[in-house]
Amino acid sequence: MSDEILTPQPDPTVETSRLDRIEARLAALEDRIAGAGAALPPPRETEPAAAAAGPADASPIVGPAVLGQLNDFVRNNPVLTLIGVIVVLVVLSHLFD
């Protein structure tokens, strides 16, 4: 006889009830997350106000949009950011040496 026949098989009702409890917990967590998201204030729109403040030609090179994109890149790619910082420091050390 094989080992599969000799080993006791788990009771399917126990596994089903366990899955039901896990699904209930997951549903409760999803409800809590949805409730927390609804409690947050709506995001502020800063783009139209910045564009209306002055003409488009007078915008600085490093503005809030560029800094926001840089912030997102640094947050999402820490290794590439570290490599970039090291390269910039090496280039600056060679320029000022």
SULQUI-V504315 format. One record per backbone hydrogen bond with DSSP energy under -1.0 kcal/mol. NH is the residue of the N-H (numbers start at 1). CO is the residue of the C=O. Records with the same first field share a line. If there is no record, write none. Layout:
BEGIN
NH=CO, CO
END
This chain:
BEGIN
6=2
7=3
15=11
16=12
17=13
18=14
19=15
20=16
21=17
22=18
23=19
24=20
25=21
26=22
27=23
28=24
29=25
30=26
31=27
32=28
33=29
34=30
35=31
36=32
37=33
38=34
39=35
50=46
51=47
52=48
59=56
67=63
68=64
69=65
70=66
71=67
72=68
73=69
74=70
75=71
76=72
77=73
81=77
82=78
83=79
84=80
85=81
86=82
87=83
88=84
89=85
90=86
91=87
92=88
93=89
94=90
95=91
96=92
END
